[in-house]
């Protein structure tokens, strides 16, 4: 499979698109000031103990207190609390994990009041970002994910991904990690560690240990609520989790971000550095790689597949409902049952993509077209499982019910990705009325005159729809409207075609490529 990452870096956020065989499957937005990202470690203060919920609310600096359930404390929470108190008291001499005396694990069926008290300071990690009206969900079972390993302080367990099937390889990895694992650190071996050399695993382990040691170094001066450690940004996290031999290219339209990505890849996969390419085209990067068009086709209530099959996706507070419709995809040469299977199989591929693309979480109910043959229902169920296997989020799929419904639960740790595909008409501003198209070029020229003569702009670029671009340039050298403007104002007005713009839409930009608002 050919994988490409397209990164559109802006001043306030980066838009990251993952393409598999040129098809958009994931879309992420990474804000440059995101202070409550999954994986961030905070020193929080317990605000309130809720015995009825067996949970606590913890102040981590967000406008809503974070939620910490007893089951998210982690078995080694007492060791974590002891370690935190020692660090904050300035007693750093005994903070070495090699010398640290861990405390017994807490009971699985205990009460949170036995562990935490109001006003207590505790290290926590963001497990789920703030969504809608809810604050972050947090855990005090702190862990750090690397390229090949996950490090869990205060644990002494070594576990291996169940996706590594070979018994010999599992034994090799376990023996290897047991031999290099420092005291009081647990390790989870990830699937990508399969067949890796000891030096790769050792380097990954050492970098994760340094992360934890950096937390210990900050504790003496820390005061809750305070961020102690930032997780990788979304771009680096995607590369860490997905980068493999099938990754062909990473295109970035910003030189600074491009260099950051190259430096990160140099640390995790030096042989892959050359796949990072700086995009220098004049057309916006998402438009150049067809991402914009796929976004417009992939969001909204009705999703049409090329064959004519279409999905209707409805969202409620508690669940998502997807209805499969055959549209005009009907083959008269085969039976209704075979038609239904063909439509459902095609829809299953698109549904799996939609769940990843929109990052839909919670309960998803899918109403496939009814099939009476049990074998066909099993075939559809297997197809959906195979497609969902590409999804890294935890999920569970139930077989079709007797009503033909398939139920999926899917974990979501970030707000759902939504894209507004229905836009206010830029020509009429929602009024339903537009200026006469015959005076469009006059309106553009009036604005040009104002910007050049009254505002004294030295550089001017106008973005227009490709049809209008062709019209303004027709006639060639010295005869086109563009040349007429040059002779009139003694300055060259640059034109740029943008397919995403409406036919009668136009925008002005200065030499810094900042839009000039009129």
N, C-alpha and C positions, 0 to 999 in steps of 0.2 A: 504494500500500500504506500502511495506517495503522499507524504505529509508536508504541509507548508504552514509557516506561521507568518501572518501579515500584521505588522505593528504600526499603527497610526498614532504617533506621539504628539500630543497637544500640550499647551502650557499648564493645564489643570488636570488632565487625565490622559491616559493612553488607552486606545481601543485595540484589542487584540483578537484577531480572527484566526481560528484553526481550520485549515482546509485539508480534507482527506480525498485524494483523487479529484482535486479541484472543487469539491462540494463542501460548502460551509457547514461545519458540525458543532463548533463552539464559538461563542462571542463573549468576550470578557471586557469589562471596563475597570481600569485601575486608576483610582484617584490618587493624585500625588500627596494629598493630605489625609489619607485614610488612617485614622488613629485606632480603629478597632477592627483590624483585619484578623481573620482566623490565624491562630498561631502566635499572635502577640502575647507577651508575658507582662503582667501588671502586678504591682504591689497594691492590693486592695484592702479596704477596711470593712469589716462586717457591720452592716447597719441594723439588720433585723433578723432574728431567728423565727422561723415559721414552723412550729412543731407539727401542725396539721398537715403541712406539705412535706415535712421532713426535709426542709430546704432552708437556705438563707439568702438574703438579698445583700449584695456586696457593692460598695461604692468603688468604681474604678475610674471615675472622672467623667463618665457619660451622663447625659441628662436624666436617664432612667437607670436605676440600680440594676446591676447584673444579677442573674439568677444562678444559684449554685445548689444543686440537689445532692443529697447524701451519697447517691450512687456515683456522682461525679467527683467525689472527694479523692478517690483512689485509695487502695489499701495502705499505701505508705504515707498517708497525710500527716501522721504524727511526727514522722521523721522530717518531713518538709517543714512543719511548724517549728520544730526544734532547731533545724538548720537556719531558718529565717530569723529566729530570735537571736541566735548566736551571731549571725552576720550583722544584724541591726544594732546589737550591743557593742559592736566593734571588736568582738572576740574572734578575729580572723585567723588567729594562730591555729585553731582547731577546725578550720573550715575545709581542710583537705579531705576529699571524699575517701581517700585511702585510709585515713585515720578516724573518720567519722563513725560513731557508734549509732547504728540505726535502731529504731524502736519497733516493737511488734506491730503487725498489721492490725487494722481495725476490723470489727465484725461486719459481715455483709448485711446483717439485719439490725444494725445499731441505730441509734437516734443522733441527729445532727447536734443536738444540744450537749451531747456527751463529748463532742470534738471541738466545736466552735462556740464562742461567746460574743456577745455584742461588743463592738469597739475593737475587737482583735484584728491585727494586721496579718495578712496571708498572701502568699504568692499564688496567682491564678493565671490561667491561660485562656484566651478567647477560643471557645469551641464553636460558636455560632454568632455571626455578626448581627448587630441590631437590625431587625426587620419590622417595618410598619411601626406599630405603637409599642413594640416590645424592646426591652434593653438587650444587651448581649447575653448569651448563655456561656457560662464559664466552667472550667474544670480545674481542680488542683492536682490532677494527675498529669504533671507536666511532661511533655515529650517533644523531641526535636527530630523532624524528618530530614534525612539526607538523601543522597542519590541512591544508595544501596541499603542503608540501614535506618532504623528509627531508634533513638536513644531515650531510655526512661530512667532518670535518676532515682536512686534509693531502691531500685529493684535488683534482683540478682537472677532473673529469668532470662533465658535465651529461647525465643520462639521463631518459627520459620513460616513464611507465607505458604498457605495451603495450595497455591497455584504451582509450586515447585513439586512435581510429582515423583521424580526419581529419588528412590530411597538412598542410593549411594551419594547423590549430590546433597541431599539433606544432611546426611551424616558428615560429609566433608565440611559443609558450611558450619554446622554446629561445633564440630571439633575446632575448626579454625577460629571462630569467634570466641569460644571458651578460652582459647590460648592467648588472645590479644585483648580481651575485655578487661577494663580496669575494675577494681573493687567498687561495689555499691552502684554499679550501673547495669540496668537491664538493656537487652538489645532485641529488636525485632528485625529479622532479615527479610528484606523486600524481594519481590519476584525478580526484579532486574539484577539481583546479586548472583543469579544462577550462572555458574561457570566463570565467575570473575576471579581474578588473581588476588592473593593475600594483600599485595601492596595497595590495590584499589580500595579494598575494604578497610584496611588500616588507615589510609588517608582520610576516608570518609568518617570513620569513627573518631579520629583525632580532631577533625574540624567540628564535630558535634560536641565533643567534650569541652572544647574551647568556648563554645556557646554557653554552656552551663557555667563554666568558670568565670565568664564575663558577667554573669548575673551575680555570682557570689561577690565579685569585686565591687559591684555597685550598691550592695545592700547597706554598708555602713552609712552612706550618705543619703539613703532613700527615705522618703516619707510618703505614706499613702494619702490620696491615690496618685500613683505615678507609673508611667510606662517604664519598664525595665529593659525590655528587649523587643525589637521589631522582627516579625517574620519576614521572609523574602517577599519582595514585591510580586504581583501576580504573574508578570512575565517570567521571572526567574523560577517561580513555583511551577509554572506550566512546563518550562524546560526541564526542571529537575524530575518531574513526574512522567513526562511523556517522551523526552528525547531518546531516540533509539536509531537503529540503522535505517529505518524507513523515513526518517526526517531528511528531506532533500534540501530545503531552503528556508531561511528566515529573512524576510524582507522588512527593513526598517526605514522610515522616511525622516529620521532625525539622527544626525551624526553623533550626538552625545549619547543617546540611548543605544545606538548601534554599537558604540565602543563599550558601553556597560554590558551589553549582551555578550559581546565577544570575550570580555574579561571573565564573565561568569562561566561561559562554556569552556574557556581555557582551563578553569579549575575542575570542571566535572567531566569533560570529554575533549581533551586537547586536539584529538584527531578530527573534531567536528567544527573547528573554528572557522574554516573557509566557507561553511554554508551560510554564514551571516553576510548579507549583502545590503549595502546602503542604497536606497532607492532615490534616484535623482530626477525622475521624470517630472514633466510639467503638469500632467494630469494627476489629481489626488490619488494616493496609493490604493484606497479601497475601490475607487472607480476603475483604475487601471487593471486590477486583478479580479474584477467582476464581483467583489464582495458587496458593494452597495446594492447592486441589482438583486443578489440573492437575499439580502436582508429584507428588501421591500417585498420579495415574494414569499418570505418564510415567516413573517409575523402577521398578526391580525387574527381575526376570527375564522376566516375561511382560507384554507391552504389547498391549492390545486396542484395535483401531481401531473406530469406531462401527459400521461395516458388518458387523462380525463377524470380519474378518480380524485375525490376531494375529501378533506377532513373539515369538520366543524369543531372548534376548540372553545369550550366555555370554562370560565374560571369562577369559583365561588370562594368563600372564606375558608372552607374546610377541605375542599377537594377540587379536582379538575375533571372535566368530562370531555371525552373525545368521541365524536360520532363519525363512522366511516360510511361514505356514500360512493356508489359505483359510477355516478355521472353517466357519461355516454360510453363507458367501456363495457360493451356487451358483445360477446362473440356468439353469433347465432349457430355456429357449427358445433358447439359443445353444450353440455347440460347446464341447468341453473346452478347446480352444486359446484361444478367445475369453474363456472364464472365467479361464483362467490369466493372460492378458494383463491383464484388468481387475483381478485381485487384485494382480499384480505392480506395476502402475502406481500403485495406491493405496498399496501397501507402500513404494514408492520415495520417495513424499512424506514418509511418517512416518520412514523410515530417515534421510533427509537431516536431518530435524529432530532426531532422536535423537543423531546425531553432533555437532551443534552444542550441543544441550542438555547432554549429558554430557561434552562436550569430549573425545571418545574419540580417541586417537592411535595411531600405529603402523600395523599391518596389520589391516584389517577384511575379513573374508570373508563374503559374503552368499549364502545358498542360496535363490535364487528358485525358484518353481514351474517345472518344466520346460516349455519351449516348443519346438516342432519347426520352426516357420516362422521363417526367417532374418530376414524383415522385422519380425516381432514382437520378436525379440531386439534388433534395431537400434533399434526404437521405444522399448523399455525403457531401453536404454543412453543414448539421447538424453534421455529424461525424467529419469533419474538425474543426468546431467550438468547439465541445466537447474536442477534443484532444488539441487544442490551449488554452483552458481554463486553462490548467496546466502551461502555460507560464506566468511568472510574468511581462514580458515586455509589454508595451502598444502596442496593435495591432488592426487592423481592417480588416475584411474579407468581400469581395464582393461575391455575389452568382455567379455561373458559367454563363459566357456570352453565347451568341448564338453560339460562336465558341468553346465552351467547356473550356474556360480559366477561371481560378480562380485567382483573384488579392488580394494580401495581402500587407498591409503596417505594418511595425514593427519597433518600436523605438529601436535604438541602441546607447548606451552612451559610449561604449568602442570599441577599435579596434576589428575587426572580428577575431575569433579564427581560425587559419589555422595550419594544421599539414602537413608536407611534408611526404607523404606516399611512394613516389618513391625515393629510396635512391641510392647513388653511391655504386656500388658493392665493398665491403671491400676487396674482394679477388683479383680483377683485377684493382681497383682504376679507373674504367671507361674506361680502355684500351680495354677490351674485351678479354684479354689474362691473364691466371693465371699460377702460378708455378705448376709443376707436383705435384699432390696430394700425390704421393708416397714418396716425400721428405718433406712432411708437418711436421711430427714429428721431423725430423732432424733440420728443421728451428726453431721449438719451442725450441729444446734442445740447439741449438747454442745461442739463446737469453738468455736461463736460465744460461748457462755457463758464458756468458758475464756479466750478472747482479750479479751472486753470486761471481765469482772469480775476475772480473775486477772492478765492482762497489761496491763489498762488501756488498750487500744487505743481511740483516739478516732474513728477512721475505719475502716470495714471494707467491702470489696467481695468478693462471692463470684461466681466464674465457674462456670457450670453448662451442661449440654447444653440446647438449646432446649426439649426436651420437659419437662425438669425445671423449667426457668425458667417455662414456662407453668403447671405444676402448682403451684409455689410462689406464683404470683400470681393463681391462679383464685379467684373469689369477689368480686374487686373491692375497692372502698374499705372499709376497716375489717374485712373478713371473711377476707382471704387469710392464708396462713401468714406471708408477709412482714410484714403489719400486726400479726399476733399477736406476732412477734418484737419489733416496735417497742414495743408496749404492755408487754412483759415486761422489756425491757432498757433502755427509754427512749433508745435510739439507733436511727437509721435504717440498716438493713443494705442496702446497694446490691446488686442482682443484675444480672449481665450474661450474656447467652446467647452461647456459643461453640460453633459447629457442629463444630469440629475435636476437641472433647472427647468422651470416651466417655459413654454414657448415665448411668453411675453415678459419673462423675469430677467432682470439684469442687476448686477452689483458692481460697485467701484472699489478698487484697492490701491493703496499707496505703495511706495517702494519697499516698505517693510512687510508687505503682504497682509496688512491690517485692513479690514473692510472700513470704508468711509461711509458712515451713516448719514443719510440726507433727511 
